[in-house]
Amino acid sequence: MSFVLDSAHPSPLHEQLRVQLIEQVRSGALPAGAKLPTVRGLAEQLSVAPNTIAKAYRELEADDIIETRGRAGTFVSVHGDVTQQQAQHAARAYADRIHELRVPADDALTYVAAAIRK
């Protein structure tokens, strides 16, 4: 995940971040369940004030795009109808297990495609 904030842009920095996060969620670049950087971590990465990140996160949380789980962190929320939500949960569980097993992503996708065709 990468974000580019432009202080010369007419939109406020928090709004630029909010829009970019939404775009990445909609495109699938940030799937449901993906953990987001901490406010301070992302602020350091983007060289902005932590309040800028916090404001974007608050607005995204109010729109149910992300959710904060206390000390566990901030994550992309599950979206869509119940079937989509269950599919997103299954995909996240599969991805987590693939990472644990250290299976290359291309191989994992091949396995999924074969399983779906059956």
Biopython code that builds the backbone (N, CA, C, O; Angstrom):
import numpy as np
from Bio.PDB.StructureBuilder import StructureBuilder

atoms = [
    (1, "MET", "N", (0.847, -1.160, 0.000)),
    (1, "MET", "CA", (0.000, 0.000, 0.000)),
    (1, "MET", "C", (0.893, 1.223, 0.000)),
    (1, "MET", "O", (1.849, 1.329, 0.768)),
    (2, "SER", "N", (0.551, 2.139, -0.883)),
    (2, "SER", "CA", (1.320, 3.373, -0.929)),
    (2, "SER", "C", (0.372, 4.545, -1.145)),
    (2, "SER", "O", (-0.659, 4.430, -1.806)),
    (3, "PHE", "N", (0.751, 5.655, -0.574)),
    (3, "PHE", "CA", (-0.060, 6.854, -0.650)),
    (3, "PHE", "C", (0.842, 8.021, -1.023)),
    (3, "PHE", "O", (1.998, 8.094, -0.605)),
    (4, "VAL", "N", (0.292, 8.930, -1.816)),
    (4, "VAL", "CA", (1.032, 10.120, -2.212)),
    (4, "VAL", "C", (0.182, 11.327, -1.846)),
    (4, "VAL", "O", (-0.928, 11.497, -2.350)),
    (5, "LEU", "N", (0.710, 12.152, -0.973)),
    (5, "LEU", "CA", (0.006, 13.363, -0.561)),
    (5, "LEU", "C", (0.744, 14.563, -1.128)),
    (5, "LEU", "O", (1.972, 14.634, -1.077)),
    (6, "ASP", "N", (-0.017, 15.500, -1.665)),
    (6, "ASP", "CA", (0.553, 16.677, -2.322)),
    (6, "ASP", "C", (0.062, 17.930, -1.612)),
    (6, "ASP", "O", (-1.118, 18.273, -1.693)),
    (7, "SER", "N", (0.967, 18.614, -0.914)),
    (7, "SER", "CA", (0.569, 19.807, -0.157)),
    (7, "SER", "C", (0.140, 20.946, -1.083)),
    (7, "SER", "O", (-0.518, 21.882, -0.629)),
    (8, "ALA", "N", (0.498, 20.891, -2.374)),
    (8, "ALA", "CA", (0.092, 21.927, -3.322)),
    (8, "ALA", "C", (-1.302, 21.650, -3.902)),
    (8, "ALA", "O", (-1.885, 22.510, -4.563)),
    (9, "HIS", "N", (-1.825, 20.458, -3.653)),
    (9, "HIS", "CA", (-3.157, 20.089, -4.169)),
    (9, "HIS", "C", (-4.217, 20.877, -3.411)),
    (9, "HIS", "O", (-4.054, 21.158, -2.224)),
    (10, "PRO", "N", (-5.317, 21.238, -4.103)),
    (10, "PRO", "CA", (-6.355, 22.017, -3.406)),
    (10, "PRO", "C", (-7.088, 21.252, -2.298)),
    (10, "PRO", "O", (-7.633, 21.873, -1.384)),
    (11, "SER", "N", (-7.111, 19.930, -2.362)),
    (11, "SER", "CA", (-7.770, 19.148, -1.305)),
    (11, "SER", "C", (-6.869, 19.039, -0.089)),
    (11, "SER", "O", (-5.650, 18.933, -0.230)),
    (12, "PRO", "N", (-7.453, 19.063, 1.110)),
    (12, "PRO", "CA", (-6.642, 18.889, 2.323)),
    (12, "PRO", "C", (-5.956, 17.521, 2.317)),
    (12, "PRO", "O", (-6.437, 16.578, 1.689)),
    (13, "LEU", "N", (-4.845, 17.426, 3.012)),
    (13, "LEU", "CA", (-4.072, 16.180, 3.036)),
    (13, "LEU", "C", (-4.891, 15.010, 3.560)),
    (13, "LEU", "O", (-4.806, 13.910, 3.014)),
    (14, "HIS", "N", (-5.679, 15.222, 4.605)),
    (14, "HIS", "CA", (-6.469, 14.108, 5.156)),
    (14, "HIS", "C", (-7.478, 13.608, 4.129)),
    (14, "HIS", "O", (-7.766, 12.413, 4.071)),
    (15, "GLU", "N", (-8.020, 14.524, 3.314)),
    (15, "GLU", "CA", (-8.993, 14.142, 2.289)),
    (15, "GLU", "C", (-8.306, 13.362, 1.161)),
    (15, "GLU", "O", (-8.870, 12.407, 0.628)),
    (16, "GLN", "N", (-7.103, 13.773, 0.809)),
    (16, "GLN", "CA", (-6.348, 13.035, -0.206)),
    (16, "GLN", "C", (-6.101, 11.598, 0.255)),
    (16, "GLN", "O", (-6.258, 10.654, -0.519)),
    (17, "LEU", "N", (-5.720, 11.447, 1.498)),
    (17, "LEU", "CA", (-5.481, 10.112, 2.047)),
    (17, "LEU", "C", (-6.777, 9.312, 2.088)),
    (17, "LEU", "O", (-6.794, 8.141, 1.710)),
    (18, "ARG", "N", (-7.854, 9.928, 2.541)),
    (18, "ARG", "CA", (-9.150, 9.253, 2.617)),
    (18, "ARG", "C", (-9.561, 8.726, 1.250)),
    (18, "ARG", "O", (-9.971, 7.572, 1.129)),
    (19, "VAL", "N", (-9.455, 9.557, 0.227)),
    (19, "VAL", "CA", (-9.843, 9.169, -1.126)),
    (19, "VAL", "C", (-8.952, 8.026, -1.639)),
    (19, "VAL", "O", (-9.448, 7.077, -2.246)),
    (20, "GLN", "N", (-7.656, 8.119, -1.397)),
    (20, "GLN", "CA", (-6.741, 7.076, -1.856)),
    (20, "GLN", "C", (-7.010, 5.744, -1.156)),
    (20, "GLN", "O", (-6.935, 4.687, -1.782)),
    (21, "LEU", "N", (-7.318, 5.794, 0.122)),
    (21, "LEU", "CA", (-7.655, 4.559, 0.838)),
    (21, "LEU", "C", (-8.931, 3.935, 0.279)),
    (21, "LEU", "O", (-8.991, 2.723, 0.073)),
    (22, "ILE", "N", (-9.934, 4.746, 0.036)),
    (22, "ILE", "CA", (-11.188, 4.235, -0.531)),
    (22, "ILE", "C", (-10.918, 3.605, -1.894)),
    (22, "ILE", "O", (-11.421, 2.519, -2.181)),
    (23, "GLU", "N", (-10.136, 4.267, -2.727)),
    (23, "GLU", "CA", (-9.820, 3.728, -4.052)),
    (23, "GLU", "C", (-9.117, 2.381, -3.938)),
    (23, "GLU", "O", (-9.414, 1.460, -4.699)),
    (24, "GLN", "N", (-8.183, 2.258, -2.990)),
    (24, "GLN", "CA", (-7.460, 1.000, -2.830)),
    (24, "GLN", "C", (-8.362, -0.103, -2.290)),
    (24, "GLN", "O", (-8.186, -1.271, -2.636)),
    (25, "VAL", "N", (-9.318, 0.252, -1.453)),
    (25, "VAL", "CA", (-10.278, -0.741, -0.950)),
    (25, "VAL", "C", (-11.180, -1.199, -2.093)),
    (25, "VAL", "O", (-11.407, -2.397, -2.267)),
    (26, "ARG", "N", (-11.693, -0.247, -2.873)),
    (26, "ARG", "CA", (-12.599, -0.594, -3.982)),
    (26, "ARG", "C", (-11.906, -1.420, -5.058)),
    (26, "ARG", "O", (-12.522, -2.301, -5.658)),
    (27, "SER", "N", (-10.620, -1.140, -5.304)),
    (27, "SER", "CA", (-9.894, -1.871, -6.353)),
    (27, "SER", "C", (-9.463, -3.258, -5.886)),
    (27, "SER", "O", (-9.096, -4.106, -6.699)),
    (28, "GLY", "N", (-9.509, -3.485, -4.576)),
    (28, "GLY", "CA", (-9.046, -4.756, -4.036)),
    (28, "GLY", "C", (-7.591, -4.734, -3.627)),
    (28, "GLY", "O", (-7.084, -5.719, -3.091)),
    (29, "ALA", "N", (-6.911, -3.628, -3.871)),
    (29, "ALA", "CA", (-5.507, -3.513, -3.451)),
    (29, "ALA", "C", (-5.389, -3.611, -1.933)),
    (29, "ALA", "O", (-4.389, -4.097, -1.406)),
    (30, "LEU", "N", (-6.421, -3.143, -1.242)),
    (30, "LEU", "CA", (-6.527, -3.294, 0.216)),
    (30, "LEU", "C", (-7.761, -4.140, 0.478)),
    (30, "LEU", "O", (-8.867, -3.604, 0.542)),
    (31, "PRO", "N", (-7.599, -5.453, 0.632)),
    (31, "PRO", "CA", (-8.756, -6.328, 0.824)),
    (31, "PRO", "C", (-9.324, -6.236, 2.237)),
    (31, "PRO", "O", (-8.672, -5.741, 3.156)),
    (32, "ALA", "N", (-10.528, -6.714, 2.384)),
    (32, "ALA", "CA", (-11.159, -6.769, 3.697)),
    (32, "ALA", "C", (-10.245, -7.507, 4.663)),
    (32, "ALA", "O", (-9.709, -8.569, 4.345)),
    (33, "GLY", "N", (-10.078, -6.934, 5.840)),
    (33, "GLY", "CA", (-9.239, -7.554, 6.855)),
    (33, "GLY", "C", (-7.794, -7.105, 6.821)),
    (33, "GLY", "O", (-7.026, -7.427, 7.727)),
    (34, "ALA", "N", (-7.408, -6.360, 5.784)),
    (34, "ALA", "CA", (-6.015, -5.887, 5.704)),
    (34, "ALA", "C", (-5.741, -4.919, 6.846)),
    (34, "ALA", "O", (-6.550, -4.040, 7.145)),
    (35, "LYS", "N", (-4.594, -5.095, 7.472)),
    (35, "LYS", "CA", (-4.220, -4.217, 8.575)),
    (35, "LYS", "C", (-3.581, -2.956, 8.019)),
    (35, "LYS", "O", (-2.718, -3.017, 7.143)),
    (36, "LEU", "N", (-4.011, -1.818, 8.536)),
    (36, "LEU", "CA", (-3.463, -0.533, 8.113)),
    (36, "LEU", "C", (-2.341, -0.114, 9.059)),
    (36, "LEU", "O", (-2.284, -0.564, 10.203)),
    (37, "PRO", "N", (-1.457, 0.741, 8.578)),
    (37, "PRO", "CA", (-0.391, 1.234, 9.460)),
    (37, "PRO", "C", (-0.978, 2.030, 10.626)),
    (37, "PRO", "O", (-2.095, 2.542, 10.541)),
    (38, "THR", "N", (-0.233, 2.125, 11.685)),
    (38, "THR", "CA", (-0.661, 2.954, 12.814)),
    (38, "THR", "C", (-0.690, 4.410, 12.368)),
    (38, "THR", "O", (-0.065, 4.783, 11.375)),
    (39, "VAL", "N", (-1.419, 5.218, 13.111)),
    (39, "VAL", "CA", (-1.494, 6.643, 12.804)),
    (39, "VAL", "C", (-0.093, 7.245, 12.806)),
    (39, "VAL", "O", (0.295, 7.946, 11.871)),
    (40, "ARG", "N", (0.651, 6.969, 13.854)),
    (40, "ARG", "CA", (2.000, 7.548, 13.944)),
    (40, "ARG", "C", (2.926, 7.010, 12.867)),
    (40, "ARG", "O", (3.710, 7.755, 12.280)),
    (41, "GLY", "N", (2.832, 5.721, 12.614)),
    (41, "GLY", "CA", (3.682, 5.110, 11.596)),
    (41, "GLY", "C", (3.430, 5.692, 10.219)),
    (41, "GLY", "O", (4.372, 6.007, 9.492)),
    (42, "LEU", "N", (2.164, 5.838, 9.857)),
    (42, "LEU", "CA", (1.828, 6.386, 8.544)),
    (42, "LEU", "C", (2.170, 7.873, 8.474)),
    (42, "LEU", "O", (2.600, 8.365, 7.430)),
    (43, "ALA", "N", (1.980, 8.583, 9.579)),
    (43, "ALA", "CA", (2.338, 10.000, 9.619)),
    (43, "ALA", "C", (3.842, 10.177, 9.370)),
    (43, "ALA", "O", (4.254, 11.064, 8.623)),
    (44, "GLU", "N", (4.641, 9.338, 9.993)),
    (44, "GLU", "CA", (6.093, 9.401, 9.777)),
    (44, "GLU", "C", (6.438, 9.067, 8.334)),
    (44, "GLU", "O", (7.250, 9.745, 7.704)),
    (45, "GLN", "N", (5.810, 8.012, 7.816)),
    (45, "GLN", "CA", (6.065, 7.571, 6.441)),
    (45, "GLN", "C", (5.741, 8.677, 5.431)),
    (45, "GLN", "O", (6.473, 8.872, 4.461)),
    (46, "LEU", "N", (4.637, 9.399, 5.667)),
    (46, "LEU", "CA", (4.189, 10.426, 4.731)),
    (46, "LEU", "C", (4.676, 11.831, 5.101)),
    (46, "LEU", "O", (4.392, 12.796, 4.392)),
    (47, "SER", "N", (5.397, 11.940, 6.197)),
    (47, "SER", "CA", (5.919, 13.228, 6.671)),
    (47, "SER", "C", (4.811, 14.256, 6.891)),
    (47, "SER", "O", (4.896, 15.396, 6.435)),
    (48, "VAL", "N", (3.774, 13.823, 7.598)),
    (48, "VAL", "CA", (2.673, 14.724, 7.950)),
    (48, "VAL", "C", (2.398, 14.583, 9.447)),
    (48, "VAL", "O", (2.918, 13.686, 10.110)),
    (49, "ALA", "N", (1.582, 15.475, 9.951)),
    (49, "ALA", "CA", (1.217, 15.429, 11.369)),
    (49, "ALA", "C", (0.311, 14.224, 11.634)),
    (49, "ALA", "O", (-0.534, 13.893, 10.803)),
    (50, "PRO", "N", (0.481, 13.566, 12.787)),
    (50, "PRO", "CA", (-0.395, 12.446, 13.130)),
    (50, "PRO", "C", (-1.878, 12.803, 13.082)),
    (50, "PRO", "O", (-2.703, 11.954, 12.743)),
    (51, "ASN", "N", (-2.229, 14.044, 13.417)),
    (51, "ASN", "CA", (-3.642, 14.453, 13.372)),
    (51, "ASN", "C", (-4.224, 14.361, 11.967)),
    (51, "ASN", "O", (-5.423, 14.137, 11.806)),
    (52, "THR", "N", (-3.384, 14.533, 10.953)),
    (52, "THR", "CA", (-3.841, 14.415, 9.564)),
    (52, "THR", "C", (-4.311, 12.988, 9.298)),
    (52, "THR", "O", (-5.376, 12.775, 8.719)),
    (53, "ILE", "N", (-3.514, 12.019, 9.722)),
    (53, "ILE", "CA", (-3.851, 10.610, 9.529)),
    (53, "ILE", "C", (-5.053, 10.250, 10.396)),
    (53, "ILE", "O", (-5.972, 9.572, 9.936)),
    (54, "ALA", "N", (-5.048, 10.701, 11.643)),
    (54, "ALA", "CA", (-6.139, 10.392, 12.566)),
    (54, "ALA", "C", (-7.470, 10.907, 12.024)),
    (54, "ALA", "O", (-8.487, 10.222, 12.139)),
    (55, "LYS", "N", (-7.478, 12.091, 11.441)),
    (55, "LYS", "CA", (-8.717, 12.649, 10.898)),
    (55, "LYS", "C", (-9.217, 11.804, 9.731)),
    (55, "LYS", "O", (-10.411, 11.520, 9.634)),
    (56, "ALA", "N", (-8.313, 11.404, 8.851)),
    (56, "ALA", "CA", (-8.706, 10.547, 7.721)),
    (56, "ALA", "C", (-9.253, 9.216, 8.231)),
    (56, "ALA", "O", (-10.288, 8.748, 7.756)),
    (57, "TYR", "N", (-8.569, 8.609, 9.190)),
    (57, "TYR", "CA", (-9.018, 7.339, 9.758)),
    (57, "TYR", "C", (-10.389, 7.482, 10.418)),
    (57, "TYR", "O", (-11.241, 6.607, 10.261)),
    (58, "ARG", "N", (-10.613, 8.573, 11.152)),
    (58, "ARG", "CA", (-11.912, 8.788, 11.813)),
    (58, "ARG", "C", (-13.033, 8.873, 10.779)),
    (58, "ARG", "O", (-14.100, 8.285, 10.959)),
    (59, "GLU", "N", (-12.788, 9.602, 9.707)),
    (59, "GLU", "CA", (-13.814, 9.746, 8.665)),
    (59, "GLU", "C", (-14.065, 8.407, 7.968)),
    (59, "GLU", "O", (-15.210, 8.072, 7.664)),
    (60, "LEU", "N", (-13.020, 7.654, 7.720)),
    (60, "LEU", "CA", (-13.179, 6.338, 7.088)),
    (60, "LEU", "C", (-13.912, 5.375, 8.008)),
    (60, "LEU", "O", (-14.704, 4.551, 7.550)),
    (61, "GLU", "N", (-13.652, 5.478, 9.289)),
    (61, "GLU", "CA", (-14.333, 4.616, 10.254)),
    (61, "GLU", "C", (-15.819, 4.994, 10.343)),
    (61, "GLU", "O", (-16.678, 4.120, 10.457)),
    (62, "ALA", "N", (-16.111, 6.275, 10.293)),
    (62, "ALA", "CA", (-17.509, 6.730, 10.330)),
    (62, "ALA", "C", (-18.277, 6.221, 9.108)),
    (62, "ALA", "O", (-19.489, 6.012, 9.175)),
    (63, "ASP", "N", (-17.578, 6.025, 8.003)),
    (63, "ASP", "CA", (-18.200, 5.519, 6.773)),
    (63, "ASP", "C", (-18.117, 4.000, 6.657)),
    (63, "ASP", "O", (-18.472, 3.435, 5.623)),
    (64, "ASP", "N", (-17.650, 3.339, 7.714)),
    (64, "ASP", "CA", (-17.519, 1.877, 7.752)),
    (64, "ASP", "C", (-16.572, 1.319, 6.697)),
    (64, "ASP", "O", (-16.731, 0.181, 6.255)),
    (65, "ILE", "N", (-15.593, 2.112, 6.296)),
    (65, "ILE", "CA", (-14.576, 1.637, 5.357)),
    (65, "ILE", "C", (-13.483, 0.903, 6.127)),
    (65, "ILE", "O", (-12.941, -0.100, 5.662)),
    (66, "ILE", "N", (-13.172, 1.418, 7.306)),
    (66, "ILE", "CA", (-12.177, 0.781, 8.171)),
    (66, "ILE", "C", (-12.771, 0.612, 9.561)),
    (66, "ILE", "O", (-13.801, 1.200, 9.890)),
    (67, "GLU", "N", (-12.102, -0.204, 10.372)),
    (67, "GLU", "CA", (-12.536, -0.394, 11.760)),
    (67, "GLU", "C", (-11.315, -0.498, 12.651)),
    (67, "GLU", "O", (-10.302, -1.090, 12.280)),
    (68, "THR", "N", (-11.430, 0.085, 13.825)),
    (68, "THR", "CA", (-10.358, 0.022, 14.800)),
    (68, "THR", "C", (-10.713, -1.034, 15.823)),
    (68, "THR", "O", (-11.822, -1.052, 16.356)),
    (69, "ARG", "N", (-9.764, -1.914, 16.095)),
    (69, "ARG", "CA", (-9.979, -3.010, 17.040)),
    (69, "ARG", "C", (-9.061, -2.844, 18.247)),
    (69, "ARG", "O", (-8.282, -3.735, 18.586)),
    (70, "GLY", "N", (-9.171, -1.695, 18.876)),
    (70, "GLY", "CA", (-8.370, -1.431, 20.073)),
    (70, "GLY", "C", (-6.886, -1.563, 19.804)),
    (70, "GLY", "O", (-6.372, -1.034, 18.818)),
    (71, "ARG", "N", (-6.202, -2.273, 20.686)),
    (71, "ARG", "CA", (-4.753, -2.434, 20.570)),
    (71, "ARG", "C", (-4.339, -3.294, 19.381)),
    (71, "ARG", "O", (-3.173, -3.282, 18.985)),
    (72, "ALA", "N", (-5.283, -4.040, 18.807)),
    (72, "ALA", "CA", (-4.963, -4.896, 17.655)),
    (72, "ALA", "C", (-4.660, -4.072, 16.414)),
    (72, "ALA", "O", (-3.916, -4.514, 15.538)),
    (73, "GLY", "N", (-5.236, -2.868, 16.334)),
    (73, "GLY", "CA", (-4.943, -1.998, 15.206)),
    (73, "GLY", "C", (-6.168, -1.609, 14.412)),
    (73, "GLY", "O", (-7.307, -1.782, 14.847)),
    (74, "THR", "N", (-5.898, -1.077, 13.230)),
    (74, "THR", "CA", (-6.942, -0.605, 12.333)),
    (74, "THR", "C", (-6.929, -1.474, 11.087)),
    (74, "THR", "O", (-5.869, -1.771, 10.535)),
    (75, "PHE", "N", (-8.128, -1.883, 10.644)),
    (75, "PHE", "CA", (-8.255, -2.835, 9.547)),
    (75, "PHE", "C", (-9.301, -2.363, 8.547)),
    (75, "PHE", "O", (-10.190, -1.579, 8.879)),
    (76, "VAL", "N", (-9.181, -2.854, 7.317)),
    (76, "VAL", "CA", (-10.196, -2.606, 6.304)),
    (76, "VAL", "C", (-11.428, -3.415, 6.698)),
    (76, "VAL", "O", (-11.328, -4.605, 6.998)),
    (77, "SER", "N", (-12.581, -2.766, 6.695)),
    (77, "SER", "CA", (-13.835, -3.424, 7.064)),
    (77, "SER", "C", (-14.319, -4.338, 5.947)),
    (77, "SER", "O", (-13.913, -4.209, 4.792)),
    (78, "VAL", "N", (-15.192, -5.257, 6.318)),
    (78, "VAL", "CA", (-15.859, -6.128, 5.358)),
    (78, "VAL", "C", (-17.030, -5.340, 4.778)),
    (78, "VAL", "O", (-17.753, -4.663, 5.510)),
    (79, "HIS", "N", (-17.216, -5.429, 3.455)),
    (79, "HIS", "CA", (-18.262, -4.667, 2.781)),
    (79, "HIS", "C", (-19.186, -5.586, 2.002)),
    (79, "HIS", "O", (-18.867, -6.753, 1.771)),
    (80, "GLY", "N", (-20.332, -5.055, 1.598)),
    (80, "GLY", "CA", (-21.237, -5.775, 0.719)),
    (80, "GLY", "C", (-22.273, -6.581, 1.468)),
    (80, "GLY", "O", (-22.436, -6.462, 2.683)),
    (81, "ASP", "N", (-22.976, -7.416, 0.694)),
    (81, "ASP", "CA", (-24.016, -8.241, 1.298)),
    (81, "ASP", "C", (-23.383, -9.394, 2.080)),
    (81, "ASP", "O", (-22.161, -9.547, 2.094)),
    (82, "VAL", "N", (-24.203, -10.183, 2.712)),
    (82, "VAL", "CA", (-23.719, -11.256, 3.585)),
    (82, "VAL", "C", (-22.846, -12.242, 2.816)),
    (82, "VAL", "O", (-21.819, -12.685, 3.330)),
    (83, "THR", "N", (-23.237, -12.592, 1.599)),
    (83, "THR", "CA", (-22.445, -13.531, 0.798)),
    (83, "THR", "C", (-21.073, -12.952, 0.508)),
    (83, "THR", "O", (-20.065, -13.646, 0.639)),
    (84, "GLN", "N", (-21.025, -11.680, 0.113)),
    (84, "GLN", "CA", (-19.739, -11.034, -0.150)),
    (84, "GLN", "C", (-18.897, -10.976, 1.123)),
    (84, "GLN", "O", (-17.687, -11.202, 1.077)),
    (85, "GLN", "N", (-19.515, -10.682, 2.231)),
    (85, "GLN", "CA", (-18.784, -10.604, 3.489)),
    (85, "GLN", "C", (-18.161, -11.956, 3.831)),
    (85, "GLN", "O", (-16.999, -12.027, 4.231)),
    (86, "GLN", "N", (-18.938, -13.025, 3.671)),
    (86, "GLN", "CA", (-18.414, -14.355, 3.972)),
    (86, "GLN", "C", (-17.286, -14.716, 3.019)),
    (86, "GLN", "O", (-16.295, -15.318, 3.432)),
    (87, "ALA", "N", (-17.427, -14.356, 1.752)),
    (87, "ALA", "CA", (-16.373, -14.625, 0.776)),
    (87, "ALA", "C", (-15.110, -13.845, 1.128)),
    (87, "ALA", "O", (-14.003, -14.367, 1.001)),
    (88, "GLN", "N", (-15.269, -12.603, 1.566)),
    (88, "GLN", "CA", (-14.110, -11.800, 1.960)),
    (88, "GLN", "C", (-13.420, -12.389, 3.182)),
    (88, "GLN", "O", (-12.192, -12.415, 3.256)),
    (89, "HIS", "N", (-14.213, -12.863, 4.141)),
    (89, "HIS", "CA", (-13.627, -13.505, 5.324)),
    (89, "HIS", "C", (-12.868, -14.776, 4.927)),
    (89, "HIS", "O", (-11.767, -15.029, 5.416)),
    (90, "ALA", "N", (-13.464, -15.563, 4.042)),
    (90, "ALA", "CA", (-12.804, -16.797, 3.588)),
    (90, "ALA", "C", (-11.516, -16.472, 2.850)),
    (90, "ALA", "O", (-10.504, -17.145, 3.045)),
    (91, "ALA", "N", (-11.542, -15.455, 2.011)),
    (91, "ALA", "CA", (-10.344, -15.060, 1.272)),
    (91, "ALA", "C", (-9.252, -14.591, 2.228)),
    (91, "ALA", "O", (-8.080, -14.922, 2.046)),
    (92, "ARG", "N", (-9.634, -13.822, 3.244)),
    (92, "ARG", "CA", (-8.639, -13.330, 4.210)),
    (92, "ARG", "C", (-8.040, -14.496, 4.989)),
    (92, "ARG", "O", (-6.831, -14.530, 5.219)),
    (93, "ALA", "N", (-8.874, -15.454, 5.398)),
    (93, "ALA", "CA", (-8.375, -16.618, 6.141)),
    (93, "ALA", "C", (-7.431, -17.431, 5.269)),
    (93, "ALA", "O", (-6.389, -17.888, 5.739)),
    (94, "TYR", "N", (-7.790, -17.615, 3.996)),
    (94, "TYR", "CA", (-6.932, -18.356, 3.069)),
    (94, "TYR", "C", (-5.597, -17.626, 2.886)),
    (94, "TYR", "O", (-4.532, -18.242, 2.942)),
    (95, "ALA", "N", (-5.663, -16.318, 2.668)),
    (95, "ALA", "CA", (-4.440, -15.534, 2.477)),
    (95, "ALA", "C", (-3.542, -15.601, 3.706)),
    (95, "ALA", "O", (-2.324, -15.737, 3.585)),
    (96, "ASP", "N", (-4.145, -15.505, 4.886)),
    (96, "ASP", "CA", (-3.352, -15.598, 6.114)),
    (96, "ASP", "C", (-2.650, -16.951, 6.212)),
    (96, "ASP", "O", (-1.477, -17.027, 6.579)),
    (97, "ARG", "N", (-3.377, -18.011, 5.882)),
    (97, "ARG", "CA", (-2.793, -19.363, 5.957)),
    (97, "ARG", "C", (-1.695, -19.542, 4.914)),
    (97, "ARG", "O", (-0.672, -20.166, 5.196)),
    (98, "ILE", "N", (-1.891, -19.005, 3.720)),
    (98, "ILE", "CA", (-0.886, -19.085, 2.657)),
    (98, "ILE", "C", (0.398, -18.385, 3.096)),
    (98, "ILE", "O", (1.499, -18.877, 2.848)),
    (99, "HIS", "N", (0.248, -17.235, 3.748)),
    (99, "HIS", "CA", (1.424, -16.520, 4.254)),
    (99, "HIS", "C", (2.144, -17.346, 5.321)),
    (99, "HIS", "O", (3.373, -17.414, 5.335)),
    (100, "GLU", "N", (1.382, -17.967, 6.205)),
    (100, "GLU", "CA", (1.983, -18.813, 7.250)),
    (100, "GLU", "C", (2.776, -19.964, 6.634)),
    (100, "GLU", "O", (3.846, -20.331, 7.118)),
    (101, "LEU", "N", (2.226, -20.526, 5.554)),
    (101, "LEU", "CA", (2.878, -21.663, 4.893)),
    (101, "LEU", "C", (3.991, -21.239, 3.946)),
    (101, "LEU", "O", (4.729, -22.077, 3.429)),
    (102, "ARG", "N", (4.107, -19.946, 3.722)),
    (102, "ARG", "CA", (5.114, -19.385, 2.822)),
    (102, "ARG", "C", (4.955, -19.887, 1.384)),
    (102, "ARG", "O", (5.939, -20.133, 0.686)),
    (103, "VAL", "N", (3.711, -20.031, 0.959)),
    (103, "VAL", "CA", (3.408, -20.442, -0.401)),
    (103, "VAL", "C", (3.435, -19.193, -1.285)),
    (103, "VAL", "O", (2.828, -18.181, -0.931)),
    (104, "PRO", "N", (4.121, -19.243, -2.420)),
    (104, "PRO", "CA", (4.135, -18.076, -3.314)),
    (104, "PRO", "C", (2.725, -17.717, -3.780)),
    (104, "PRO", "O", (1.890, -18.597, -3.989)),
    (105, "ALA", "N", (2.470, -16.432, -3.939)),
    (105, "ALA", "CA", (1.131, -15.941, -4.310)),
    (105, "ALA", "C", (0.644, -16.549, -5.617)),
    (105, "ALA", "O", (-0.526, -16.917, -5.722)),
    (106, "ASP", "N", (1.510, -16.663, -6.609)),
    (106, "ASP", "CA", (1.083, -17.243, -7.891)),
    (106, "ASP", "C", (0.613, -18.681, -7.718)),
    (106, "ASP", "O", (-0.376, -19.089, -8.325)),
    (107, "ASP", "N", (1.316, -19.448, -6.895)),
    (107, "ASP", "CA", (0.905, -20.830, -6.635)),
    (107, "ASP", "C", (-0.437, -20.853, -5.917)),
    (107, "ASP", "O", (-1.309, -21.655, -6.250)),
    (108, "ALA", "N", (-0.604, -19.972, -4.932)),
    (108, "ALA", "CA", (-1.853, -19.928, -4.177)),
    (108, "ALA", "C", (-3.029, -19.607, -5.088)),
    (108, "ALA", "O", (-4.099, -20.202, -4.960)),
    (109, "LEU", "N", (-2.832, -18.671, -6.002)),
    (109, "LEU", "CA", (-3.901, -18.324, -6.942)),
    (109, "LEU", "C", (-4.228, -19.491, -7.871)),
    (109, "LEU", "O", (-5.389, -19.700, -8.221)),
    (110, "THR", "N", (-3.218, -20.244, -8.266)),
    (110, "THR", "CA", (-3.437, -21.421, -9.098)),
    (110, "THR", "C", (-4.278, -22.449, -8.353)),
    (110, "THR", "O", (-5.183, -23.050, -8.932)),
    (111, "TYR", "N", (-3.986, -22.651, -7.074)),
    (111, "TYR", "CA", (-4.745, -23.594, -6.261)),
    (111, "TYR", "C", (-6.210, -23.168, -6.145)),
    (111, "TYR", "O", (-7.119, -23.993, -6.236)),
    (112, "VAL", "N", (-6.419, -21.878, -5.944)),
    (112, "VAL", "CA", (-7.782, -21.372, -5.799)),
    (112, "VAL", "C", (-8.544, -21.543, -7.116)),
    (112, "VAL", "O", (-9.689, -21.994, -7.115)),
    (113, "ALA", "N", (-7.919, -21.186, -8.223)),
    (113, "ALA", "CA", (-8.587, -21.314, -9.526)),
    (113, "ALA", "C", (-8.973, -22.769, -9.788)),
    (113, "ALA", "O", (-10.069, -23.046, -10.276)),
    (114, "ALA", "N", (-8.083, -23.687, -9.467)),
    (114, "ALA", "CA", (-8.387, -25.110, -9.675)),
    (114, "ALA", "C", (-9.526, -25.563, -8.772)),
    (114, "ALA", "O", (-10.397, -26.321, -9.199)),
    (115, "ALA", "N", (-9.522, -25.103, -7.534)),
    (115, "ALA", "CA", (-10.571, -25.498, -6.592)),
    (115, "ALA", "C", (-11.935, -24.929, -7.016)),
    (115, "ALA", "O", (-12.958, -25.594, -6.855)),
    (116, "ILE", "N", (-11.951, -23.745, -7.539)),
    (116, "ILE", "CA", (-13.217, -23.119, -7.962)),
    (116, "ILE", "C", (-13.784, -23.844, -9.187)),
    (116, "ILE", "O", (-15.000, -23.989, -9.311)),
    (117, "ARG", "N", (-12.926, -24.291, -10.076)),
    (117, "ARG", "CA", (-13.383, -24.982, -11.286)),
    (117, "ARG", "C", (-14.017, -26.338, -10.981)),
    (117, "ARG", "O", (-14.808, -26.834, -11.784)),
    (118, "LYS", "N", (-13.691, -26.949, -9.842)),
    (118, "LYS", "CA", (-14.214, -28.275, -9.512)),
    (118, "LYS", "C", (-15.663, -28.216, -9.143)),
    (118, "LYS", "O", (-16.264, -29.246, -8.836)),
]
sb = StructureBuilder()
sb.init_structure("model")
sb.init_model(0)
sb.init_chain("A")
sb.init_seg("    ")
for serial, (resi, resn, name, xyz) in enumerate(atoms, 1):
    if name == "N":
        sb.init_residue(resn, " ", resi, " ")
    sb.init_atom(name, np.array(xyz, "f"), 0.0, 1.0, " ", f" {name:<3s}", serial, name[0])
structure = sb.get_structure()
